[in-house]
């Protein structure tokens, strides 16, 4: 059997595809027929991989006779041997031609009023960003929470689609970004460094930032590292704690979700994500811990959150530790950038607004509108200040 880590990597691909994963299998099964394959007229290869579970299907195609434009690649039973067969064929047949590859097409449709994914080259790899170039004015940058991804910002940013340029990114090691930071080296400052690098690569020289929870902390570090870049910061949910709370969170909030042979870690991850919407902290499963606000327990929503958690894996322990230990009160008090702190009434973190206000009286606080479509009504006057 493959290792639990390899099984999980494959599982995540299935989860990315979602319920429609079968749509790709059906045509593959259907087209593996001689009368269909024989219609191909361009140079083609058929790999006979010894470890293929249904190898007789390939042998039947070969026995029926393939057109002259087909080459059968024989590969041994290992994955490396299968890859080597294809690689050698390319080297033998295409490298000698010295024909340059065509230029890469643009990753996005410029000016389209929707969020589009693209990958940005940064030091050591790539960061995945979602961008919408439609609209005018200063771009809005969205930054996500410790165990999240840019998915978590879509609702907050949607009202600005087509009105202002939008950028939101996956932190290194989260979502679809490369693991550019080792787990033990995750810090708020490192997240800020890569966010700045991504903006530099995009040619963006100033932004207004909306950060969910620790995303607001990253925004503050960006402002400290490159003061001319960040013009306004909106923190949607504030990570500020007492010393007693901090110690309790560091001890209990992030149990291991390392892959296990029986998949038990998947149940753990699902339960953590579900209970984050029910209790604060999620492990305080008593009446005192109940969040007095309706939780989103839709299975598809929970699945997307669980995927985010599984993608960062146990790195979430370090990501949350970086957020819990961030000197929020001192950083807010020293912040030179206009800052608005918002949250939903009834949310577990709602009382943190007043804690933050006491630490930094110059910061403004406000209630998050229940209808996210009303976000511009709240934020536009602040962004224009």
N, C-alpha and C positions, 0 to 999 in steps of 0.2 A: 504493500500500500504506500502511496505517497505520504509525505509528512503532513501533519495538520496544517502547516503554513502553506504548502502547495495546494492542498485541497481548498483552503480558504481563498487563495488567490483566484482559483477557478470559480468558486462560489460567488465572489464579488462580481465576476464577469456576468454570471447568470443574473445576479441582482440588478446590475446596470441595465441589462436588456429588458428586465421586467417580464410581465406576463406574456408579452409578445415574442419572447425568445423562440417560441415554436415556429414563428413565421419564417425564420431563416432555415430551420431544419426541413420543413416540408418541401420547398423547391429543391433543396440539395438531394433529398431522397428521390424526388420525382425525376430529376434530370440525369440521374446515374443510370441511364438506359442507352443501349448501343445506338438505337435509331436517332436519338437526340444528340449524343456526343459526336456521331459521325458527320453531323452537319457543320461542325467547326472547320473552317478552312484556313485559319491563321496558324502559325507554329504554336504547338501546344505540348504540354507534358502531362503524363499521368504517373503518379508516384505509387509504386507497389511497396508499401511499408509493411515489413514483416509482422509488426505488432498490431496492425489494424484489426479491430475486433471482427469486422465483417470482410475479411480478406477475400473470401470466395467471390464477393461482388466484383472486386477489381479483376480477379483472375478470369471471371466470366466475360468481362469487357475485352480483356486482352485476347482471350481464346476466340472471340467472335470476329477478331480482325479489326485493327484500327487503321484509319487513313494514314497515308505516308507522312502527313504533316505532324503526326503524333510521335513523341519520344517517350518510352517507358523508362522511368527512373527507378532503379532498384535500391532500396534502402534497408539497412539492418534494423533490428528491433528497438534500438534506443532513440530517444528524441534527438539526441545530438547527431546520430547517423541520418535521420530523416532530414534534418536541417542541412547537413553536409552535402547530401545528394543534390538538393536544390541549389545550394550555394555553388557547387562545382559546375553545375550546368550553366549557371549564369556567367561564371568566370570563363568557361570554355566558349560560349556562344555569343556573349554580348560584350564582354570586356575588350576583346580584340577589335571590335568595330570602332572604338573610341568615339562613339556618337554621344555627344553631351545630352544630359537629361534636360527636358524642357524646364523653364522656370516654374517655380511653385505658383499656383494660383493664389489670389488674395484669400486670406482665411475668412474674412467677413465681407458682407455686402455693405459698403459705406453708405451711410444715410438711411438705412432701414430702421424703422421705429420699433425695434425689438432687441432684446438681449441676445447676443451671439457669442459663442465660445471661441476662444483663440488661445494659442500657446505662445508665451513670451520667453525668449532666451535670456537667462540671467546667469550669474556666476555659478557653475556647477550643474546646470540643467535647465529645466523649464518650469514656469509658473502658469497655471491655467487662469485665465481671466474671462469674464463675461463683459462685453462692451455693447453700448448703443451709442453710435456717433451722431444720431439725429438730435436736433435741438440746438439751442444757443446758450451762451453764457458759460460760466465756470463749470467744469465737470464735477459730478458728485461721485465720490468714492465710497463704496460699501465694504466694511470689514466685519468678519464673522466672529463667533464665540469659540471657546477652546475646542469643543468636540464637534463643531459644525463645518460648514462649507459655504461657498457663495450662494448655495440654494436657500440659505436662511435669510438672505437679504432681498430675494426676489419680490416678496410682498411689499416690503417697505419702499423699494425703489420703483415699483410698477407705475405709480401715479406720475412719475417724471419721464416715462418713456416718450420720446418724440419731442419733449419740451426742453430738456437739458441733457447734455452728454452724460453718460453713466458708465462707470467702471466698477466692477466688483471682482475680487480675486479669491482663490483658495490659498490659504497659508501653506508654506512648504510642509509636505507630509500629510496634508489634509486634502479631502476631495480628490481632484485629479492632478494636483501639483506634485512634482517630484519631491522625494524626501531629502531635501537639501540640507536639513539640520538634523543631526543625530538626536535621539530622544533626550539624552542627558544634557544637550546643549540648547534645548528650547528655552528661549527667554522672550520677553516682550520686545526687547531691543532688537533681537534677531529677526522677529517677525516684521518689525518696522523697517529694518534694513532691506529686506526683500521686497516689501511693498514699495519702498522708494525706488529700488532698482527696476521694478516692473513699470512704474510711472515714467522713469527716465527712458526706458526702452520705447515707451509709447510716445515720447516727446511731450508729456504733460508737465507743465511747470507750476500749476496751482490747482488746488481742489478744495471743495467743501466735503467733509467726511461725516458719514453716518456709521457708527460702530455699534454692534450688538455686544453688550457685556464687555468681554475682554477686548473686543474690537475698538472700543473707546480708549482703552489703555494704549493699544498699538498706535492709535491716532495721536495721542499725546506724545509718545516717543518719536513719532515722525516729525511732529512740530518742533520738538527739542533738537532733533538731529538736522533738520532742514527747515528753519523758521519761515522762509519765504514760500514754502510749498503749501502748507495747511492754513486756510483762511478762517474756517469755522469748523467746530466739532459738535456733532450731536451724538450723545451717548444714550442709546436705547436700552435701558437697564444698566444699573451702576454696580460694579463690583467693589464694595467697600465693607470691611468687616471689623469687628472687635477682635482683640487678641484671642479671647476665649473661642469665638466662632472660628477663627482662622485655624487654630490648633485642632478643633474637632473636624473641620472640613478636610484638612490635610491627612487626618488619620483614617477617615471613613468614606470620603466622597468618590474615590477612584479605585475600586477593587480591580484586580487583574482581569482582563478579557483576552489574554493570550490564547491562541487556538489550542484546543484540546482534542484528543483523539476521538472523543464521542460527541463533539459539537456542543457540549454543555455550556461553553462560553457564549454561544449564540443566544441561549435562553437568558443568561445573565445580562447580556447587552440589551436585549429587548426589554427586560424587566426594569433595568436602570432608566432607559429612555422613557418608558411608559410612566414610571413613578416620578420622573422629573416634572411631569405635568400635574401630578396629584399631591405631592408632598414637598415641603421644604424643611431641611434638605431631603432629598428623595428617600433616604434611608430612615427618616423619622416617620415611620408608618403608624402614627397614632393620631388621635383627634387634634392634638396640639400642632401636628405637622401639616394638617390639611390646608391646601391652598384654596381660598374661598373665591375661586374663579373657575368657570367651565374649562375643562382640559380638552385639548384636541386629541382624542383617542382613535381617530380614523386610522385603520390599518395601513393605508398607503402612506399617510403622513409619518406614522411611526416607522415604517419600513425605510423611508428616506433618511430619517434621523439615525436609525440603526446602521444603515450603510455608511453614513458619515463617521459614526463612531468606530466601525470596523476598519475603515480605511486608515484612520490615524492609529488604531490599535492601542497598545499600552503607552504610546506616546501621549495619549490624552492625560495620563497621570502627570506628566511633566508640564503639559500645556495648562492644566488647571492649577498646578502648584505655582507656576509663574504668575497666573492671574491672582490667586489667593494671597500670595506674598508681595504683590506689587504695592508699593507705598502710596496707595491711592490718595489719602488725605493730603499728604505733603505735595504730591505731584499736582493735584487739583489746585492747591493754594498757590503754587508757583507758576501755574499755566498762564501764558500771555495771550493765548488765542481765545476768542469768544467761544464759550462752551454752554450748550443747552442740554440739560439732563431731563429725560422723559421716560415714562413708564406707564403701564396700564394700571388703573385703580384695581385693587384686589390681587395683583400679581405678587408673587412671593418676595420680589425685590422692591416693591413699591416704597416701603419705608426707608429704603436706602437713599432716596432722593433727599430727604431731610437731613440724613447723616452727612451726605455730601455737601449740602448747602451750608451746614454748620462749619464744615472744614474749609469751604471755599465760598464765602458769601457773594463773591462777584459772579459766580455761575448762576444761570437762570434754571428754573425747574418748571415743568409743565406736565399735564396729563396727556398720555397718548390717546388719540381719538380711537373709538371702537371701530370705525370704518376707516381702513387704511387709505381709502380714496381721498380722505380729508387731510392726509399728511401735509400736502403743500400749503393748506390754509394755516397750519401750525408753523411750518418750517420756513416758508418764504420770507416772512418779515424778519426772522432771525438771520437768514442768509443775506438779506439785503442790508443788514445793520452794519 
